[in-house]
Amino acid sequence: GGFIVPIIWTLFITVIALAIERWFAISTANGKGNLGKFAAAVKSALKQGDVNKAEQLCNKQQGSVANVVLAALTEYKKQQSTDLETEKKVLAIQKTIEEATALEMPMMQENLPIIGTIVTLGTLMGLLGTVMGMIKSFSAMGSGEGGADSSALSVGISEALVNTASGIATGAAAVIAYNYYTNKIDRLTFAIDELGFTIVETFKTTQK
């Protein structure tokens, strides 16, 4: 396959390694229980006005979503005992949610830019190897005095096809991994936004 193939397969192995690493990282961010059930339980507790129960659910769930919600609930209880205007209290809670989310997002998105880069790089390296293989093939066709050197021609075509297959496999693996984990992160951020909105709205209701 030529010297390009080891580079492509190094990229492929990198994608697999990062995909496994992201699996553990996203699983940790997701928490110990079902995220949908956790969100429903927290909203139910807030609807009943039981902030302590919501905090207990966060401590039990753990993970990025629970960490953000717990930070918001801590600020929620803090603002209940202050004499500020309702709008300022709400802004303080929203700021806490934004800051907690900003702390969690880098951990969830780590290494995804590398996988995203390999999506393009793997395909381009495969294309480069294919072109180099075809150059060898055409050189073999024109080198022999009595006709094409069939052995060299076969080697060039084989090299081109191996590079093409390797590049496609690497690009496909990177696309699948990138889209899968991006979707997972979107679900986590949606849960954070949904619960953050619920906390803010619940606080507004209790202050009326």
Secondary structure, 3 states (H helix, E strand, C coil): CCCHHHHHHHHHHHHHHHHHHHHHHHHHHHCCCCHHHHHHHHHHHHHCCCHHHHHHHHHHHCHHHHHHHHHHHHHHHHHHCCCCCHHHHHHHHHHHHHHHHHHHHHHHHCCHHHHHHHHHHHHHHHHHHHHHHHHHHHHHHHHCCCCCCHHHHHHHHHHHHHHHHHHHHHHHHHHHHHHHHHHHHHHHHHHHHHHHHHHHHHHHHHHC
